[in-house]
């Protein structure tokens, strides 16, 4: 039997056994919390609180700065200390609202809905929008925008991205094991928006227990289906997932909706459930602290805004000195030079590596072996694109489909000459997109 | 945090295989043919291999030392070139000639064009052709069991019959590494299993050549002749170990197939319509020159691009 998948991809060591069987534990934040106003793609949120204001947990502290934007909520009760610049996990300095945590976690009032099926489509989208739900897999695209396609009748598939193909990460897996009902309930809410759609849970086959759990839960749901997928990186890439589940292909210029699909990550769908059914805004998520340098790798239910350093401490700190700390997974995560940064809606893991082999390798000459070509899930020729990038040949770069790159890093991963292919391609892609915007 | 953290761009993990390991795999896969060559032709074959490898590695070392470049001999690519060159010459060749060939392969074909990854022609084959042109007599006289005689392919060309079984085993005259089809195929299987090569180039090469032989070989559907043509001469050695040289073959998947077809046709033309019974070396180095062009024509469509065009047409149609 051949499992559903896409062409290309790589098989990195997945490291999930470190934390996959560790049940999530609740972690309450300490000290001041920083809430960057930009935790999503689109316009930054606009702060609506002032220094000295008292806020409740779940209270909005910054409103959406436009349609493609999302509000920010405080995850604790306390006093606003002001707005300061703060470093985020991707390295940018951004404005952040600082809140002094009073340690009481007094919550704002949330209106729970008795019967979700009685809500209109507009009400559902409105609730999702007002709860600040964004794509929590990393991209941070505002979910209400995704759920408002031009032609809702043409949406045939709602795909729950349960692949979690990035090595080491186990937050989605824990959610599927501990609260699969919420995931299914969230999917039900989304299906209410799209009359012609089917809900598909795409799960990699290295999580057989999650597949079994979900299959059991959806057996009486005629509009839902669990789709086991081959375990291969980047199976959870949006375009790769759509290909595997529906056999449809989209390119960089298209939206999933162009192929009749909407893709949402596990945490996002659970956040949709919280927002619509319980009326709760997005203030917490599951977060994995893992890696061979961590004393006690585990999964936490965190209040968004908790600092990386506190999470590391809660996992017993480092047992070995680490050479590299990464926000996210090893394939697409961001290397950190400091843990004094806040978690946001989109940060899912802290990975601590004792030895950083990757940055010690010496780059040698390309031998044209074609391993990058075989690995590329987008059928590109990464070695040539990297050459074009180094030679600043933007025209050829675009002609050889450089802008289709999804930045998954599979090419660099497999390169025997240790070339930083993905890095070079990302650089030129950024320049090329910037040049396009100028025009 | 008292230690200094590394900050680099993703991905933060890499696969273990590096260039050196790939070259090592190629060397391992050439061992069956090398060992059989030594067994078949005696000590001279062993010395030939050692001198050829020594000449290649030393040439690379001296060139880089003299020009104050980074010494790259530990990537083992010069060892592969030296070994391939030795397998491509008769065991009776004067040793100084193979040494000269090694210098030519590394200095002229490889280093002058920028070193590993930049040469447009397979160094070992470039050197072999250089030796054939310079020392035709020494390069084309083959002695087997003390008797100088024609190779099986030359016999076939003259319309004589050959013993296919001894060609499979390799008990015939020829260059050091080309005679034993079984040893070469064993090496090819190792290469494929280790993931160094796939069948795109050698497969299309051999199939195309087989079809060409059936059509234009002049023997119709003569299975004995067909098999002898495939296992004879340098075809297997060339198809699996030299046409697949990464640097001098196309990187695009479709390009590899076109490359294999061109190789098959050219080898057929050279063998059946040329003056020599051999044709593999020239077919490969000539096709090497076409690689940039083949790649340019065969840039694969990126994922999802085809559908977009179709959809545009559909949408256009709706509007009209």
Interface residues (C-beta under 8 A of the other chain):
Chain A: X6 X7 X10 X12 X13 X167 X239 X243 X248 X249 X250 X251 X252 X253 X254 X258 X321 X322 X323 X324 X325 X326 X330 X331 X332 X333 X334 X335 X336 X337 X338 X339 X351 X353 X356 X357 X358 X359 X361 X364 X365 X366 X367 X368 X369 X370 X373 X377 X378 X379 X380 X381 X383 X384 X399 X400 X401 X404 X407 X409 X410 X412 X413 X414 X415 X416 X417 X418 X420 X422 X423 X426
Chain B: X1 X3 X5 X6 X7 X8 X9 X10 X11 X12 X13 X14 X15 X17 X18 X19 X21 X22 X72 X75 X77 X115 X116 X117 X118 X246 X247 X249 X251 X252 X253 X299 X300 X301 X302 X303 X304 X305 X306 X307 X308 X311
